[in-house]
Amino acid sequence: MNLKRLLFSVLFTVVVLITGKYLIYSTQSKKNSDEDYRKAFQINYKIFTAEVPPKLSFCDEEVPIKMYYVRESLERELLTNTFWQSNTMLMLKRAYRWFPVIEPILKQNGLPDDFKYLALIESGFLNVVSPANAAGFWQFIKPTGQRYGLEITEEVDERYDLEKATNAACKFIKSTYGIFNNWTLAAAAYNMGEGGVKRSLETQNVNSYYDLYLNDETSRYVYRILALKLIYTQPVKYGYYLRLKDLYPPIPYRIVTVDSSITNLVSFAKENGVTYKVLKDFNPWLRNKQLNNKSKKEYKIKIPNSGYDNYDNFLAPDSYKLLNDTLILDR
């Protein structure tokens, strides 16, 4: 019995020693693994704040960047848009397609080029509808769109016609500029309405957007425009590396003019060599599957040129090169 007890005691001791050694090893191994992970994380994962420029302007009107709340408000929008990478990257891609449409219309109407960023932040260049039923790239509500000459019916909604909506937006902005004689306030009024901005200026006894205490949306509005302007004009500085092939190109099209009814737009699309989906992509202002044009109004319908269905047709020989901060603006 004594021998059995001795053997059991020895065996038990050996098991305890091995188990203890294993537990110490496992704990130490886990500790080392955690330590290695932390070190690797610290070495490889870095976040840098987005740089706020020392000087900035909107439509050649100076932004008082040295005022603490102006700087911090701009930084908020810069950080939000710099690090919301998927959304901002898509906006940069879409802007390459749509800015060439908007820029000449702004110029023709005598508006500063910076207002193209207003359309960008309004919709991200998507034909979205807001909770207030504002629609299209320029986000017009129905009464305002009609006020500035847009046709809005069950079959035709020109808020979705980029050229016509841009011209309407120009009229709106020029009207508010006539009230305030200030482009920054005109931009704020696009969001808040001229009446709201005017009352705020009067009740707060100030004359600058940057001195106004406003609702959260309007108080961020101009800073969002400025942030997108900075990122678009200096994408590499804010961490966005793009090749020409990464940007969404303008797609050439021809115009089919109609001054009569179209009973079936699906058939009309097929007759013109495209699908109904493509017809709607190029003419989102057509809201139904027919166009009952009883007044014989003239409408211009866009049909993409042949070859639109092959993306390679839009790629230039140097399209794989990385763009720098100046080339992204060249078209």
Secondary structure by P-SEA (a helix, b strand, c coil): caaaaaaaaaaaaaaaaaaaaaaaaaaaaaaaaaaaaaaaaaacbbbbcccccccccccccccccccaaaaaaaaaaaaaaaaccaaaaaaaaaaaacccccaaaaaaacccccaaaaaaaacccccccccccccccccccaaaaaaaccccccccccccaaaaaaaaaaaaaaaaaaacccaaaaaaaaaccaaaaaaaaaaacccccccccccccccaaaaaaaaaaaaaaccccccccccccccccbbbbbbbbbccccccaaaaaaaacccaaaaaaacccccccccccccbbbbbbbbbccccccccccccccccccccccccccc
